Amino acid sequence: MTDPRPRVVFAYDFDGTLAPGHMQNHAFIPDELGMNRGDFWAECNALAKAQRGDEILAYMHLMLSKAREKGLELSRDSWRRRGAALNLFPGVEGWFERQNARAASLDLDLRHFIISSGNREIIEGSPIAKHFERIYASAFMFDAHDDAIGAALAINYTSKTQYLFRINKWTLEEWDNVAINRVQEKEHRPVPFDRIVFFGDGFTDVPTMRLVTDQGGYAVAVYEEGNPLSEAAAVDLRREGRARLAGPADYSEHSRLDRLTATLLAEISARAHTPALVRWPDDITQPELPL
């Protein structure tokens, strides 16, 4: 029986990393709510401060309350339909299969994950949802009529790190707080951190990038070329030691980001396969040395 291929994970933030801006900005806020995008997010921040609450829970509450005021459909399928029209950065749709083929040629088992503060149901409706092992993102709770009634899961900048440990230990269920907290020696974990690459773009990715970097993995700062705010965020990630790698948000074949990941996969493969090539002599009794 052959040993399984070493498992490697590419984990991605979504907003600003795989798609420009907030996913809610693409159509939901301006077209369905009829609001200015800036006004919506300003109201969200003000609500979080007034309630001494979490900004992720605040934006989810506002999405639902304002959608109800407008009489919008709130079913799970309706949120997924909203995700079908998401704008993605160039080359994203062809990225995953190309990286999988590249990893397979290096005898690696590559899996893709989302770790995002954005909305899970919207991401599930996106054209790329089928490529992810899991989509870890803020999610709504649904009633018996399949209408969104509140928040089931809110993932903020610090709780993102929990999902890296879930991947590291391969205890993937969001609700399972027993397995994730069991002691598991680092050398026995299915996905060591040095086989994890995290792609992110800004403030909400800081703890995640710090953790990956400190644990020997790879943090890649992705930025929208020509966007001063996005470029400044990437520079901050480098200056503050959160990320040592970066590239423009172009996922096309032969792009800088594509060539970077080719190099990373080759490096991970070399390190992952090295132990299998090591052979020591059999443990035999040492001959006695002459007096």
N, C-alpha and C positions, 0 to 999 in steps of 0.2 A: 504493500500500500504506500503510495507516494504521499509526502507531506503536503498539506494544503498550501496554496500560494499565500505569501505574506499579504495581509490585508492593509490597505492604505486608504485614507479618507481625505477627500477634498471637502471642506465645510465652507459655506458661503453665507455672509449677510445677504440681504436681498436689495433693499432700497439703497440706491447710490452705488451698489456693487454690481448687480446683474441688470438693474433697471435704473434709469435716471430718476432722482427725486423720490418723494414719498409715493407709494402705490396709490394712496387715496387721492393724490393730486391729479392723476391721469384723467379721470372722468368723474368719479363719484362726487367729489366736493364741488367742482365748478358746474358740472352738467346736471347731476341729480339733485344735489342740495341747493344749487344755484347760489353758492357762496364764493367769495374771494378766498383763495387758498390761504393767504396770509392771515385773514381774519379768523378762519377756522382754527389755525394752530395757535394764534394769540389767545383765543378763547379757551382752548385746551390748556395752555400753560397757566392762565389765570385761574381756571377751575382747580387745577392740581394744587396751586399755591393756597387758594382759599380753603380747600378741604384738607390741606396738609397731606396730600395724597400722591399717588404715583402717576406720572404723565401718561404712561401706557394705558392704565385703567381710565384715565380722564378722556383720552382720545376715543377709546372704545365706547365709553358711555355717551360721548357727544355724537359719535357716528349713529348709534341706535336711537337716541332721543330725537335727533334732527331728522333722521329717516322716517320715524313714526309721525313726526309733525307734517312731513310731506306726503305721507301715505305710501311710502315705498315698500316694495316687497322685501321681506327679511328672511326668506327661506335660505337654507344652505345652498341650494342650486343657484339662487339669485346672486349670492356672493361669488360663487364660482364663475358665473357668467360675467361678472364684473372683471374677473381676473383674466378672462380669455382675450381681452383687448389691451392688456398691458404692453407698454412700449419696453423693449429690451435693448441693451447695448448691442452694437454690431457683433455678429458672429456667435452670440450666446446660444442660439438654437442648435448649431452644429458642434458646439464645444464638447459636450459630454461624451458623445459616441467616439469622437476623435481621441479624447484623453483615455477612455476605456480601452480602445484598441492599442494605444501607445503603452499603457500599463500592462496589458496582456502580453505584448511582445517582450516585456521585461519580466514576465512571470510574476506579476503582481495582481492582486484582486482589489481593484479600485472601486470605492463606494462614494457617493455624493450625498451631502446633507445640507439642509438650510438651517441656520440658527439666526432668527430675525425677530426684531420687535414689531415687525409688520403683521398683517393679518393672515392667518393660516388658510382660511377659506378662499381668500382672493388668490393666494399663491397656488392653491390646489387647482384653480381654474386656469392657470397660466399654461402656455404651450409647452413649458419645460417641466411641469410637475412630475411627469412619468419617470424622469431621470433620477429622482431623489429616493434614497433609502428611507429617510424620514424628513418631514418638514416640521421643524421645531419653530413655532411662531405663535404669537398671541392669537387666542381662539375664542370664539363665541360659545355660549351655552345655548342649547336649543330646547324648546318645549315639545310637548307631544304632537303639536301641529307643525313641527320643524321650523318654527320661527325663532330667530335670535332674540333672547330675552336678557342677556347679560354676558359678563366675561367668565369664561371657563378657565382661561390660562393667560397670564400676562407675563411676557418675557422682556425684562428691562436690561440695561447695560451690565449689571452685576449678575443677574440670574442666568445670563447667557453662558457663563462659565460652567454652570451645572451640567449643561448638555455636552460640553467637551468631555467631562468625566463620564457621562453616560456612554459616549462613544468609546472612550478609552477602555472602559470596563465591559462594553457591549451589553449594557443593561438599558434597553432603548425605550421602554414604556415610560411615558411622562408621569403616570400615577404611581409607579413603583418606587416607593421611598425606602424599601427594605433592602433590595438587592444593591442599590447604588451606595448604600452606607455600610455594606459588609466589607470587612478587611480583605483586600486582594493585593498580594505582593506585586510590585511593579513589573517584575519579569514574567509574571503569569497573565498580565492583562492582554486581551486580544489585539488591541490597537495601541501600541506605544506612542507617546507623544511625538517621537521623532519620525513617525509615519503619518502625521496629521499636518495638513496645509490649510490654513484659514485665510480666506479672502474677505477683506472688509474695507470700509471707506472712511470711518470717522469716529465721532465721540462715543457712540453706543458700542463700538467695538473695542474700546481701549482695554478693559479688563481681560477680554477674550484674547486679544493679541498679546498682552503682557504674559498671560498664563502660557500660551503656546510657545512664545519665545523663551521664557524662563525654563520651560520643561524640555527644550531641545527640538521643538517643532519649527514650523515655518509660518510666519505671519506676512501676508502680502497686502500692502496698501494699494488699493485700486482707486484711481481717480479719473474724473471726466476731464479730458484734455481741453484746455481753453476755458474751463470754468474756474474762476479765481478762488471761490470758496472751497471747491473740491480739491484743487491743487494745494491750497494752504493747509487743509486738513491732513493731506498725505505728508506734507513736509513736517507738520507737528508730530505725526506718528513716528517719523524717523528721528526727529530731534529729541524726543522724549524716550527713545529706546523701546517703543512698543512694536515697531516693525523694522526689519532690516532689508526687506525686499519690496519692490513696488513696480507698477506698470500702468499705462493708460488702459481705460476700460474698453479695449478692443479685443474681442475673443476670437477673431478670425484666424484661420490657419496662417501660420508664419508671422503672425503679429508678435510684438515684443512679449506680451503676456503668454502667448502660446509657446514661444521658444523658451521662456523662463520655466514654465512647468515641465517642458521636455527635459530640461537640465535637472530639475528637482526630482523627477521620477527616476532618472538615471542614477542620481546620487542615493536616493532611498533604496533603490533596487540593489545597488552595490553593497550598501551597508546591511540590508536585510538578508542577503544571500551569503554574506561572508561566513557566518558561523557554520553553515552547512558544508563549507569547503575545508574547514579546519580538521586535521587528523593528527592525533598524537599516537606514539607507539603504544602497544598494549602495555598494561601495567605489569611489569615483570620484576622479579627480585633482582636487585642490583648485585652484580658480582662483587665478591670481596676483593678489596684492593690488596696487593702483595705488601707484606711488611718490609 
